[in-house]
C-alpha cells in the first residue's frame, strides 16, 4: 500500500481511534466524539449528505478519492465511511488529503 492516507487510517485503526461504518459514525457524530469523517469515492451521495447533516459544524466531512474497497483493504474491515476520533490523526489526515 503506497497511499499515505490509507496507511495513516490503518495506523489509526490499530490505535483504536477509528470509527468504522456509516451507522457507527452517525452515533459518534451525535455524541460529538469524532474530529473528521471520511467518505469513499464510490459511496452514495445520500450517505455523504447524511454525514454532513449529522456533523453540522462539529467536524469536516470529506470525500476521499479512494474507493470503499481500497479503504476496506487498508483498515482490515469492510467500510465506505469512517471517522477519526483523534484530533492529531484528523489533522494529519487533512494535511494528506490537501
N, C-alpha and C positions, 0 to 999 in steps of 0.2 A: 504494500500500500504506500504510494508516494504522496498522497494528498495530506497535507499538514493539518487541515481542518478535521478530516476524518480521524487522523492519528490522535489529535487532541481530544476528540469526542470519545475515542476508545479509552484514553487515559482517564478522562472524566468519569466514565462508567466504572472503571476499576477502582476509582477513588470513592465511588458511591454517591457522586454528586450529579448524576444524570437521571432525569425522569423520562421513561420510555413510553411512547404511545400517546395518542390524542386524548383518550379518556383520563389517564393519569395526569397528563399535562393540564387538562381542564381543571381537575381537582387541585393541583398545585397552584394554578393561577388564582383560584378562588381563595386559597389560603395565603396568597402573596409570598409563596415560598420559592419562586424562581426568578432568575435575572435575565434570561434570554430564552426565546422559543425559536427553534429551527424547524422549517418545513421543507421536505424534499421536493425536488423539481416536478416529480410525477404525482404528487398528492393533489387531490381535487381542490379547486379554488374555494369550494364551500368550506372545507376543513380549515384552510388558511383564514378565511373570513371569520369563522367561528373562534379561532385562536385570537385573532385581533379583537373581537368583541369581548372575550373573557379577560384579555390582558389590559384593556383600556389603555391607560398611560403608564401602567406599572412597569412594563418591560417591553423591549422591542420584539417584534415577530418578524423573522427574516426567512425568505425563501432562498434556499441554497441551490447551486447548480447540480449537486449530486442527486442521484436517484434514490428512491427508497431501498432498492436492492444494495446499492453501494453503501448507504448508511447502515443498513442492517448487517452487512458483512463486517463493517468497521467496528460496530459495537457488540456484535455477537448475539443480537436479538432482533426479531422482526419489528421494524418500525418505519414510519414515514414522517412521524413528528416526534421530536424530542425537546426537552427543555433542560437548561443548565441551572442547577441550584447553587451555584457558587459564583460570587462576583468576580473573582480572579480568573476562573476558567471562561466566564462570559466575556470579560474584557479581551482576553487573548483570542477568543473565537471571533469577536468582532474585528479585531486587527487583521486576522487571517482572511476574513470574508472581504474586506475592503482591499 
